Amino acid sequence: MKHVCISGKYETETKYIYTRKENRRSRQIIIPGVPARRDTVMPRAVRTVLHALSYGGIEVDASRKLADIKKMDPMRIFYKTLDAEVYNGDYKVPIRLFFPTEEAMENGAASGKKPPVILFFHGGGWVTESVENYQRVCARMAQSTGQIVASVEYRLAPEYRFPVGLMDCYAAAKVFYTNRFLLNTDPDRITIMGDSAGGNLCAALSLMARDRGEFMPNRQILIYPATYNDYTENSPFVSVKENGSDYLLTAGKMQDYIDLYARNEEDKK
């Protein structure tokens, strides 16, 4: 048997299996591993598409319509959910509960147990996305972790600028951590989680809770959180300068989101 390495998209190996002299058969086998060096560069066609999609800033209505495409989920009829509300002053903040199993949904608060809960805040630059758009994410999260996922429908900018959305999230967290929700909750079994702008809201409400002394999250998961206030050329981060263009979510769009969220420059500090 002879082994020959042949260059291609991946490093491959060709095996020659000898049955008798001067008669051989071969088959090519792809060996899992690192792509060949020449393919580490992004293909030109992909770069062209990303460049086109990266043009311009944030147009609120168009961005929301694009995000809402995710509502068309044929699996949604199988998700085990329950809608509820909490109050932020006079405003009712919608919350959707995702249960990991049919049994967990049927028991609910009636079992008297204190189930583990993930309190989730969706991303979208404080401007787009919704509980509806994140249904598949939250349903799968509940199934894979065995925990109840509570997704909060906080109000969006620019109609409701900072700190309205943050206060909606804080009100929801306070109800869960002080066990005033329809579920019987244990603060030591609650994890707050958010991605992007949702990660920002997680971090911000945790700092608020610490300063106010009303409750204290013990666990948080921040997924690529937006935790800085400046994505202009003044940003101290090299990544903003090196990757701030041509990759769909540009530095300019990030700055647009912040400007739509904040009421003034003081809010950004």
Salt bridges, closest charged atoms under 4 A:
GLU13 OE1 - HIS3 ND1 3.49
ASP68 OD2 - LYS71 NZ 3.93
ASP73 OD1 - ARG136 NH2 2.60
ASP83 OD1 - ARG96 NE 2.65
GLU85 OE1 - LYS92 NZ 3.95
GLU129 OE2 - LYS70 NZ 2.69
GLU132 OE1 - ARG76 NH2 2.55
GLU132 OE2 - ARG96 NH1 3.11
GLU153 OE1 - HIS122 NE2 3.83
GLU159 OE1 - ARG64 NH2 2.84
ASP168 OD1 - ARG155 NH2 2.94
ASP211 OD1 - ARG210 NE 3.00
GLU214 OE2 - LYS174 NZ 3.15
ASP246 OD1 - HIS51 ND1 2.61
ASP259 OD1 - LYS268 NZ 2.48
GLU265 OE2 - LYS268 NZ 3.00
GLU266 OE1 - LYS269 NZ 3.37
ASP267 OD2 - ARG263 NE 2.74
